[in-house]
Amino acid sequence: MKIKVGYELIYECPRPTPMMLVLNVHYTRASDLVVPDHITTDPSVPMAHYRDSFGNWCTRLVAPVGSIKIASTAIVKDSGEPDPVVPSAQQHSIQDLPEEALVFLLASRYCDTEKFLQIAWNMFGHTQPGWARVHAICDFVHNHVSFGYEHASSMRTAWDTYHERRGVCRDFAHLAIALCRCMNIPARYCTGYLGDIGTPPPYGPMDFAAWFEAYLGGRWHTFDPRNYVPRIGRVLMARGRDAIDVAISTTFGPNALVGFQVWCDEIQ
């Protein structure tokens, strides 16, 4: 199948404002791009591109005074297959983990694992290590947290989500990641496009999505405690420790996001 993805973001800035953007499709999907996801701005401004420490494609620019539109449209080839389910994937001993996975065992800005250690072991210490344990964590988060766009907060940590029992997809992911890390399972935050392909209506407003990956059986596996079922057409943009590493924009000055559209649709 082919999927059309893209966005249009409009910012208002009272003075020239440096921005760092994480808006490109992940390099692991580069060979799937039928139409590349070039970023455009209106008005046109100089842009510089780089790879961050997690391998994500990033962009730097300085937004001028007034309004700036940042946009992109791409077409991505996709297998049309749902997220793989691998119940046989085993949990690794800490000493057997690859070095690059170790950072995803540690606490981070939104995944405050130190507060969960006893809670996590009390809830999941009896579960079978590996896929079954991560599935149990996702099951708990899915049923414990109520989803609603009105619950969005840039300040909410996993600990806050656990107690408030509400949030958006990033909060579901942060809570599941924190619990996995407490159980010695490396877990990393993912963001990208996830449309309604293969799901029944009604459909909610389109937004960028968040999920996570856990390291089991020698590879990273996709888990989504918000949707909780394998989905079709997931297009990765970026990975990191949590949402702070993969924010769609990090701005250095006052600004207002006055326009926001995202699309992710199957096309012929």
Secondary structure, 3 states (H helix, E strand, C coil): CEEEEEEEEEEEECCCEEEEECCCCCHHHHHHEEECCCCEEECCCCEEEEECCCCCEEEEEEECCEEEEEEEEEEEECCCCECCCCCCCCCCCHHHCCHHHHHHHCCCCCCCHHHCHHHHHHHHCCCCCCHHHHHHHHHHHHHHCEECHHHCCCCCCHHHHHHHCEECHHHHHHHHHHHHHHCCCCEEEEEEECCCCCCCCCCCCCCCEEEEEEEECCEEEEECCCCCCCCECCEEEEEECCHHHHCCEEECCCCEEEEEEEEEEEEC
